[in-house]
């Protein structure tokens, strides 16, 4: 296997490592500028998500480990960010519980479907869900940076309202996409597994 063929998996693993660095900066590094560096780290991690898929499609090379690690890395990065926001008292815990519940339920559905030899690809609305989650995370990180540097100090409350608006949109898309997954794959609950 060439380096280019291994590169998507390397980028995916680096995303998991960057997620750890991002959370460490966000939660345990109180120095001035830590939030801005955390924003940059999250941006780089987001780029690895874009490029690992792009390179894999260009190379037409997929691997079992890549198929396992890629969604795992996404969940570590995104769910980790939301859990950190709970710790920082920026987002209510119940909202993150909804996101976590959806992720666990869909992962369980995929595992059951794999028992029938079926795979469940990501739907369009699920991709919109991921985009809305990323928008919220970037808004929160920008909000933290603005607070650190006293930028837009007179508009802090408006930014907080904007964050909550996008968070409610995210929750709505999360619930709808989860329901659509279960409806589209309801056969899983009606079929008997082949022995």
Secondary structure, DSSP 8 states (H G I E B T S, - for coil): --HHHHHHHHHHHHHHHHHHHHHHHHHH--STTHHHHHHHHHHHHHHHHHHHHHHHHHHT---HHHHHHHHHHHHHHHHHHHHHHHHTTSS-HHHHHHHHHHHHHHHHHHHHHHTTT------HHHHHHHHHHHHHHHHHHHHHHHHHTTTTGGGHHHHHHHHHHHHHHHHHHHHHHHHHHHHHTGGGGTS----
